[in-house]
Amino acid sequence: MLRKLMLVPLLLAGCGVTDVDDERVDRLDAARQRWESNAPESYSYVFRASCECLPSFTSPARIEVRAGEIESVVALSDGEPLPSEPYRTIDELFDLIADALDAGTADFNVEYDAQYGYPTVISIDYDRQIADDEFAYWASELTAL
Protein backbone atom coordinates (compact mmCIF):
# COMPACT_ATOMS: atom_id res chain seq x y z
CA MET A 1 0.00 0.00 0.00
CA LEU A 2 2.78 2.43 0.90
CA ARG A 3 4.44 1.76 -2.45
CA LYS A 4 1.21 2.69 -4.31
CA LEU A 5 0.86 5.93 -2.31
CA MET A 6 4.42 6.93 -3.19
CA LEU A 7 3.65 6.60 -6.90
CA VAL A 8 0.64 8.96 -6.84
CA PRO A 9 2.69 12.21 -6.54
CA LEU A 10 5.01 11.05 -9.31
CA LEU A 11 2.10 10.32 -11.62
CA LEU A 12 0.43 13.64 -10.85
CA ALA A 13 3.67 15.56 -11.37
CA GLY A 14 4.15 13.88 -14.73
CA CYS A 15 0.68 14.96 -15.84
CA GLY A 16 1.44 18.62 -15.14
CA VAL A 17 4.70 18.55 -17.05
CA THR A 18 3.02 16.95 -20.04
CA ASP A 19 0.29 19.62 -20.09
CA VAL A 20 2.86 22.42 -19.93
CA ASP A 21 4.98 20.82 -22.63
CA ASP A 22 1.93 20.27 -24.83
CA GLU A 23 1.01 23.95 -24.45
CA ARG A 24 4.57 25.00 -25.33
CA VAL A 25 4.61 22.76 -28.39
CA ASP A 26 1.20 24.10 -29.48
CA ARG A 27 2.43 27.70 -29.11
CA LEU A 28 5.61 26.85 -31.04
CA ASP A 29 3.64 25.17 -33.84
CA ALA A 30 1.19 28.09 -34.10
CA ALA A 31 4.00 30.66 -34.15
CA ARG A 32 6.02 28.71 -36.72
CA GLN A 33 2.94 28.40 -38.92
CA ARG A 34 2.33 32.16 -38.63
CA TRP A 35 5.99 32.77 -39.54
CA GLU A 36 5.85 30.44 -42.55
CA SER A 37 2.67 32.15 -43.78
CA ASN A 38 3.93 35.73 -43.34
CA ALA A 39 7.72 35.59 -43.49
CA PRO A 40 9.48 37.67 -46.11
CA GLU A 41 11.90 35.71 -48.28
CA SER A 42 14.67 38.13 -47.33
CA TYR A 43 14.75 40.05 -44.08
CA SER A 44 16.91 41.62 -41.44
CA TYR A 45 16.47 41.68 -37.69
CA VAL A 46 18.28 42.83 -34.58
CA PHE A 47 19.69 40.09 -32.38
CA ARG A 48 20.96 40.34 -28.82
CA ALA A 49 22.14 37.62 -26.44
CA SER A 50 22.81 37.18 -22.76
CA CYS A 51 25.00 34.18 -22.05
CA GLU A 52 28.48 33.05 -21.12
CA CYS A 53 29.65 33.83 -24.65
CA LEU A 54 32.12 36.01 -26.47
CA PRO A 55 31.42 39.71 -25.81
CA SER A 56 30.88 40.34 -29.53
CA PHE A 57 28.00 37.83 -29.48
CA THR A 58 26.24 39.56 -26.60
CA SER A 59 26.30 42.99 -28.24
CA PRO A 60 23.33 43.85 -30.47
CA ALA A 61 23.81 43.01 -34.14
CA ARG A 62 21.75 43.34 -37.31
CA ILE A 63 21.46 40.07 -39.20
CA GLU A 64 20.54 40.00 -42.90
CA VAL A 65 19.02 36.79 -44.23
CA ARG A 66 18.48 36.10 -47.91
CA ALA A 67 17.01 32.88 -49.30
CA GLY A 68 17.23 31.25 -45.86
CA GLU A 69 20.94 31.93 -45.34
CA ILE A 70 22.69 34.57 -43.27
CA GLU A 71 24.22 37.01 -45.70
CA SER A 72 25.71 39.44 -43.21
CA VAL A 73 25.99 40.30 -39.53
CA VAL A 74 26.88 43.83 -38.48
CA ALA A 75 27.53 45.13 -34.97
CA LEU A 76 25.11 47.92 -34.14
CA SER A 77 27.67 49.67 -31.94
CA ASP A 78 30.20 50.43 -34.67
CA GLY A 79 28.90 49.00 -37.96
CA GLU A 80 31.72 46.46 -38.12
CA PRO A 81 30.99 43.14 -39.83
CA LEU A 82 30.90 40.04 -37.63
CA PRO A 83 31.27 36.37 -38.58
CA SER A 84 27.93 34.68 -39.25
CA GLU A 85 28.65 31.94 -36.71
CA PRO A 86 27.12 31.59 -34.08
CA TYR A 87 24.17 33.74 -35.23
CA ARG A 88 20.95 32.14 -36.46
CA THR A 89 18.19 32.74 -38.94
CA ILE A 90 14.65 32.97 -37.61
CA ASP A 91 14.03 29.40 -38.82
CA GLU A 92 17.07 28.27 -36.83
CA LEU A 93 15.71 30.04 -33.73
CA PHE A 94 12.53 27.97 -34.11
CA ASP A 95 14.69 24.82 -34.37
CA LEU A 96 16.54 25.83 -31.20
CA ILE A 97 13.22 26.14 -29.35
CA ALA A 98 12.03 22.75 -30.63
CA ASP A 99 15.32 21.11 -29.60
CA ALA A 100 15.06 22.64 -26.11
CA LEU A 101 11.51 21.31 -25.73
CA ASP A 102 12.68 17.85 -26.81
CA ALA A 103 15.62 17.93 -24.39
CA GLY A 104 13.60 19.20 -21.45
CA THR A 105 14.52 22.32 -19.52
CA ALA A 106 14.48 23.58 -15.95
CA ASP A 107 13.37 27.07 -17.00
CA PHE A 108 11.88 27.93 -20.37
CA ASN A 109 10.28 31.13 -21.62
CA VAL A 110 9.54 32.07 -25.21
CA GLU A 111 7.55 35.01 -26.53
CA TYR A 112 6.44 35.36 -30.14
CA ASP A 113 5.74 38.36 -32.36
CA ALA A 114 1.98 38.80 -32.78
CA GLN A 115 2.17 39.67 -36.50
CA TYR A 116 4.91 37.45 -37.94
CA GLY A 117 5.16 34.76 -35.27
CA TYR A 118 8.95 34.87 -34.94
CA PRO A 119 10.39 34.39 -31.44
CA THR A 120 11.16 37.74 -29.82
CA VAL A 121 12.41 36.32 -26.50
CA ILE A 122 14.01 32.94 -25.88
CA SER A 123 15.16 32.24 -22.34
CA ILE A 124 16.35 28.74 -21.51
CA ASP A 125 18.09 27.11 -18.56
CA TYR A 126 18.57 23.41 -19.19
CA ASP A 127 19.59 22.53 -15.63
CA ARG A 128 19.42 24.71 -12.50
CA GLN A 129 22.26 22.71 -10.98
CA ILE A 130 24.69 23.57 -13.79
CA ALA A 131 26.24 27.02 -13.87
CA ASP A 132 26.37 29.00 -17.10
CA ASP A 133 24.21 26.72 -19.25
CA GLU A 134 21.40 29.28 -19.34
CA PHE A 135 20.98 31.88 -22.06
CA ALA A 136 18.55 34.45 -23.36
CA TYR A 137 18.16 35.69 -26.93
CA TRP A 138 16.13 38.64 -28.16
CA ALA A 139 15.04 39.23 -31.75
CA SER A 140 13.43 42.50 -32.80
CA GLU A 141 12.99 45.04 -35.57
CA LEU A 142 12.24 42.51 -38.29
CA THR A 143 12.34 44.25 -41.67
CA ALA A 144 11.61 42.81 -45.11
CA LEU A 145 14.41 43.39 -47.62
Number of C-alpha atoms within 10 A of each C-alpha: 5 6 7 8 9 10 10 11 11 10 10 10 10 11 12 11 12 11 11 11 15 13 12 18 16 12 16 23 15 14 22 22 15 18 22 15 11 13 20 17 12 16 19 23 18 20 25 18 22 15 14 13 11 8 10 13 20 16 14 17 26 22 24 23 22 15 10 14 13 20 13 17 23 18 18 14 9 8 11 10 13 17 12 16 9 7 19 17 20 25 16 12 18 20 15 14 21 16 11 15 18 11 9 16 15 11 12 17 13 17 16 20 16 12 11 18 23 26 24 20 18 20 18 21 20 19 14 12 9 9 9 13 13 19 15 17 18 17 23 16 11 21 13 13 11
